[in-house]
Amino acid sequence: MTSESTNKTRMYWLQAITPLHVGAGKGIGFIDMPIMREKVTTWPLVPGSAVKGVMRDHFTPKPGESDSLIDVAFGQKGMDLSANAGSLVLTDAHIVCMPVRSLYGTFAYVTCPMVLERLKRDLSAAGYKDLPATPAPNEMEVCHIQGSALVSGTTVFLEDLDLTAKRDAEKSGAWAKKIAGILFSDQTWKDIFEKRFAVVSDNCFTFLAENGTDVAARVRIKEETKIVAKGALWYEESLPSEAILAGIAWCDRVYKNNGTTQDQILDTFCSKGHDLHIQIGGKANVGKGRVRCRFTGS
């Protein structure tokens, strides 16, 4: 990525307000409808194409209003030779913090060294400087800030795991403060996040990311009898509420330029510090997929 494109790069963050189901199709295990995951890490993700499609719908003007920037940013509809994909580019949103049930503090925002290293790479591309060093917890340790709400004595209890608490104000505390400062404007939520921020090992995080999702049994009721239809029982996976993901957004070449600049597109659709409240993925009719989308930059 060139220095010029780096200047046009921003971060976008997704915070799940309700459980989030971006499906991967039919499953092969006991979960009939699994969520999208990275092939290599098996960690959850939200495809950039899903976010971009929802953003287009969010910004589509009402009848009679000008939509001159919509096609430039999000692509032209139709299949003719003049169609293009649009100038706004969004990468997939990768997991930053997995919400995990905790015996103390209710739940934790859990991350790991590999997640933070990848996040640091993305933040650097978006122009952030002086990023914190990455914590390095042992296999059964969890790093936390001073005054963490998760600690009981010398132990943190996450799901069925008993992990040794390791106070780490220098690295984990710095990351908690950095992410909270980027993601939240309200001091109350900054405090909530920092006191529940936890860094575990990569292997422990993979276990929690695979086993800490919501799995709900769903049924279809037969209209005539008002009982479950034969064979109409399935299990559906979702990312839990409070899951935090992040990706990169930038503006590529502006096609059919009519005076529109890259900065104009980014400032219109990816305004720094502005929150979009949107619905992503399936199951909107049962209240799933409500997220807070926030764009930030250095």
N, C-alpha and C positions, 0 to 999 in steps of 0.2 A: 504494500500500500504506500503510495507516494505521500510526500509531506503535504502536497496540496489537498489530496483526498482526506488525509488525516484531519485537516482543519475543518472538513465538512462532515466529520464523524461525531455521532452522539450515542450515548447509551440509552437503551429503553429497558424499563423494569416492570415486571408484572407481579402484583401481590394478589393472591387468590382471596376474594372476600367470601365466596362460597366454594364448595368442592368443585374441582375443575376436571372435566372429562374431554380430552382431545383424543379420540379413539384411534387405535391402530388396526381396526378391523376385527375379524373373528380370532379369538385366542385358541391356543392349542392345549392349554392346561385347564385347571378347574375354573379359571376366570374366563368367561365367555367373551367379554368386551374389555380388553386391557387398554391402558393408556399408551401414548407414544413414548418410546424410550430410545436413547442412543444405542446404536448397535454394539459399540466397543465397551462402553462403561455400564450399560443397562440403567443409567440414571434417567429420570424423567426429563422431557423437553416439550416445548410448544413450538411447532413449525412457524417460521417467519411468514410463510404464505398465509397461514390462518390469521395471524395478527394483521397482516397487510389487507386482507380481504375485509376483516371486520372494521378496520380503520376507514377503508373506502366507504363502507356503508354508513359509518358514523358521520363522516364529513359530507356525504352526498347532500346537496342543497335541496330545499323544498322547491316545488314547481314554480317557475318564474324567477328564481334566484340564479345568479351567475355561477357556472361550474367550470370556468375556463381552466382552473388549476387542477381539477380532479383528474382529467385524462393525462395531463402532463406528469403528474406525480404517480398515479396508480396504474396507468396504462389505458389504452383505448379498447373499447368493447368491439367485438366482431372479429372475423377471421380474414379480412381483406389484407392486401399487401402493405397497407399503411399502418396496420396495427402494431403496437409495441408494448413492452412490459412496464413502461413507466420509469421515471427517474429515481423514485424513492426505493431504496433497497433495505430490507430488514433480514438479518440473519436469524437462525433459530434461537429461541430463548432457552438458555440452559439453566439448570437448577443452581441456585445460590445458597438458599437455606431451606432445609426440609423441616417442617414442624413435626415434632416428635413428643408424644405423651411423656410427661415427667411426674414422678411422685411428689416432687416439690417444685413450686413455681408454675404448676398446671401443665405447661408445655415448654419446649425449648426450640429455638431457631438453630438447627444443627447444620454445620458445614464441615469441611475437611481441607487438608493442605492442598490437594490437587484441584479442588474447586476454587480455592482462593488464588492459586497460581494462574489458572485459566481466567479468572475474573480480573486479576492484575494485568494480564496481557490485553484484555479487552478495554480496561480502563485506560491503559497507556495509549491504545489506539485512538481513544476519544479525547486524548490530551491531558489526562490527569497526571500530576507529578507527585513525587515524594510519597509513594504508596508504602504502607507498612510492610515489615518483614513477615514471612509466613510462619505461624506456629508449627511445632513438630511434636504432637502428642505421641506417646507410645501406644501400643496396640489396645490396651485396656485403660487408657487415660482419657480425660476430657479437660481441655483448657477452657478457662472461664475468666471473667473479669472479677475484680475485687467487689464484693457486695452482691454477688450473683444470687438470684432467687432460686437457683436449682440445687444448691449444695446443702447436704445434711452431714455435718461433721467433716469427714474426708471423702464422702461418696456422692456421686450423682447417679440417680436411677432413671434411665431412659428406656421406655418399654420394659423388656425383661432383662435388660443389661445393668449390671452393677459396675460402674466405672469409677476409677480413682480420680478425685478432683485435683486439678492442678491450677493454682492461681497464676495467671499470666497477664498482668496488666499491660506489659510493654507491647506484646504482639497481638494477642487476642483482644485486649482492651482497645488497642489502636484500630483494629479492624472493625470491632463493634461500633466504635464511634464514627469511623469513616462511612460505613454502610448506612448507619442510622441517620447521619447528617445528609447523605445523598437522597435517601429514600423517604424520609419523613420531614415535614415542616413543623409538626406539632411536638412540643417538648415532652408531653406525656407519652406519646408513642415512641419517641427516641429512648426514653427511660425504660419503657416496657421491652423494647428490642434489646437494648444493651444488657439488661439484667438477665435476659434469657438466651443470650448468645453463647453458643458452645461449639468448640472445635474438637472433633474426634478424628481417629485415624481414617485413612482412605478405605480400608477394609471394613471398618465398623460403619462408615457412612454408606457404603454399598449395601450392607446388610439392612440398614434402616431404610434406605431408598427403595429396596425391593419388598420389604415387609411392613413398612409404615404407611402405606397408602390406604385409602378408604375402599372397602369392598362391600357392596350392598347387593342383597338379593332382590331381584325385581320379578314381578309376575304380570301376566295379562289376564284380566277377568273376562270370562265368557258372558256376553251380553244377555243371553237367554236365561242362564242359570245363576248368574252372579257369583260363580265360583271360578277358581283358576282353570284356565283352558289346558287341555292335555298337552304336555311338553312345553308349556309357556312359562318356564321358570329359567332365569338366567342370572349370572353374577356379573356385576359391572364395577370396574375399578375407576377411582378418581384420585387426583391429587388433593390432599386435605386443604381445608381453609388455612390461610396464613402462609402457604407455600410461596417462596420468593424466587423468581427467575429473572434472568437478564440476557440481553442480546445487544447487538450493534445496529445502528441505523445510519445510513449516509445517503447522499444524493449523487447519483451517477450523471452521466451526460444527459443534458436536457434536449430531447428530440423536438423537432418542429418549433424551435425557439422563437417565441413571439415577444421577446424581451424579458421572459421569466428567468430568474437566476436560481442557482442552487440554494443560496441563502434564503431566498423568498420561499421556496418550497419547504425547507427545513423549519423556518420560523412560523409557517402557516400550519403545518401538520405535525411537527415535532418540537413544539415550543418548550424551551427549557423550564423545568420546574412546574409545568402544567400537567394536571392529572386528567386522564380520560377514564371515565367509568363505562366499561364496555362488557359485552358478553362474548366469550370465546368457547368454541367447541359445541358438543351436542348437549342434549338434555336441558335446554333452556326452559322447557315447559314444566320441569320439576325443580327449577330454581338453581341449576348448576351453571358454572362458567362465568359468574360475575367477578370481574377483576378490576383492579386499579392499575392503569398503565401510566407510567411517568417517564418523561424524557429528561435527560440531564446531560451536561457537558462541562468541561473545565472552564 
